[in-house]
Amino acid sequence: MKGRNIVLIILLIVLVDQALKVYIKTNFYINEHHNILGSWFQFHFVENEGMAYGWKFGGEAGKMILTLFRLVAVLFGVWYLRSIIQKKYHPGFILCAGLIFAGALGNLIDSMFYGMIFEESVPGSLAVAKMFPAHGYAGFLHGKVVDMLYFPIITDAHFPDWVPIWGGDDFEFFRPIFNLADASISTGVISILVFQKRFFKHNDSPQTHNTIETGAVVNDDVQVQ
């Protein structure tokens, strides 16, 4: 797969991801939600300071560590993608690596810049945030990641009482709220796990023995020493 094609795919994912995030951030208040395709597919605006799907990691210090880790991962990803393209890895694997890179870059942009270019979306307020205010809600590397994709396919269900730990608790599928960058990362990782044998298969070609043709006559009178 050509490097130009991967770059275009990455740019497309990042642009769509960021366009959707900016739209949600500037048009929705926190926890506002609207049905897109029935109740099972919604835009539900939340923000998180942690990892994908709203998982958190150690407060402000964890937020800084996570953002720096994302930055290092993206820089490493540039080198790695270039390397596997030059070495002509399986096109499917290169595509999956590109999806993971695009997702990491999309969320890194939020973490690095959103605190400086947006007003804060305050929980409990019906006001929407403005872009490019006089003062942002946080400094460099402390922005919150915008999530909005919500698929509550199964709701109002309960775990059976006999289920350990969660017995009797409410059950919902699919509970996490995420963004396009998260989906891109998950798609890349899951595809690599599913198709790893195809991506990393070894071609065991039969051994061949090279022979040298000469004009010498071979017969019973020729001695082999």
Buried (B, 14 or more C-beta within 10 A) or exposed (E): BEEEBBEEBBEEBBEBBBEBBBEBBBEBBBEBBEEEEEEBEBBBBBBBBBBBBBEEBEEEEBBBEBBEBBBEBBEEBEEBBEEBBEEEBBBBBBBBBBBBBBBBBBBBBBBBBBBBBBBBBEEEEEEBBEEEEEEBBBEEBBBBBBBBBBBBEEEEEEBEEEEEEEEEEEBEEBBBBBBBBBBBBBBBBEBBEEBEEEBEEEEEEEEEEEEEEEEEEEEEEEEEE
